[in-house]
Amino acid sequence: MTKFLNDSWMVVVDEGSYTEVHMGGWWASRRGSELKLNSPITVSPDTSCKDVIALLQSRAFDMMPVQSPEDCTVMGVVTEGNLTTMITQNRIYPHDPCKKAVYKVQNETVLSELAAVFDR
């Protein structure tokens, strides 16, 4: 999701001006649910951390949404950086389900807040 959530991409999508972006960004107060995006590739919360890392690397993504199999809601996202850090610190193991490393994200989260979380 946030692989493309940057100022330049948001300007192209909305055909906004570059000046608008640097004055706070037209997108900063919008919610994730307002973006008209194609359906992303997702993983289930029970997918192993090892398999998620392999999928992220094969697609050249740095994060991926985790989707509930019961009601298809997005539970949050997993990032390659967080998964590998947690594995190297023995906080999780490669065969653990990725739900142990999910960043919780709501569809109604304001995009400026979401960008701040992923910029840390």
N, C-alpha and C positions, 0 to 999 in steps of 0.2 A: 504494500500500500504506500508507504512513505518513500519508497524508492523514487517515486515521481512527485512527491509532495515537497516541492521546493519553489522558490519564487519564480524562476524562469519558466518552469512547467505550468504553473498556475496562470501566468500571464498568457501563454500560448493557448491554453484550454479556454479561457474566458475572453481572449482577444483584448485584454486590458492593456493599459500602458505601463511601461517600465517605471514611470514616475509614481504611479499608484502603489506599486509594490513597496517602494522605499518610504512611502508615507504611511506605513502601517499595513499595507496590503489589503486589497479588496476582499481577499479570502479569509483574513484573520478572524473575523467574527462569525464566519459561516460554520455550519456543523457538518460532520462527515456524511450524514444522511442526505445532505443537499447536493452532494457531488454526483454528477451523472457519469458513472464509471462502468466499464465492463465488469462482469463477474470475475473475481480473482480466483487464483488457484488457492485452495485452502487445505488444511490438514485437520484430522480429528484430534481431540484431546488425548486419545490413547495411542497415537502414533509415537513411536520411540524417538527419543532425542537424536539418536544416531541417524535414523531415517529422515528426520526433518532436516538435519544438517546436510545430508547427501542431496536432498531435493533442492534446498536453497542454493547449494553450490552448483548443481547441474543447470539451474535456471538463472544463475547469476543474480539472485535476489539476496537482500540482507535481512529481510523479515517476511513473515507470512501469517495471514489470519488463521486463527484456530476456531473451527466451526463446530457447534454442538450437533451430534448426529440425531438427537431427538427432535429438536425444533428448528434446526438450521440457523440458529442465531450465532452471531460472532461473539465468542467468549473473550477474545483479546488477540494479541499477536505474540509470536515468538521471534526472537532475533538470533541470527547466527552468533553474534558477539556475546550475547547473554548466555546462550546455550553452552558455547565453548568455555566461557569463563566459569560457569557453574560446574561444568564437568571437570575442568582442571583443578578446581578448588574442592572437589569431592562433595559438593553440595547436592549434586544429582549424578546419575550414572548414565552411560550411553543407552542402556536398554530401558531406562525409566520412561514413563509416558511424558510427553512434552507439556502436559497440563501443569506439571510442577514448576515450569519456568515461564508461564504466560503473564504478559503485561495485560492487565485488564483495561479495555477500551470500550467506551459506550458509543453508539451511533450518534448520540446527541452531544458528544464532546466537542467543544469549540476547537476549530482547527489550530488556532494559535497555541492552545494548551497542549494539543497533541504534538505539534511540531517541537515544543519545548521539551516534552518527555523524550522524544527520539533524538534530540540534539545533545542530550546529556552524555 
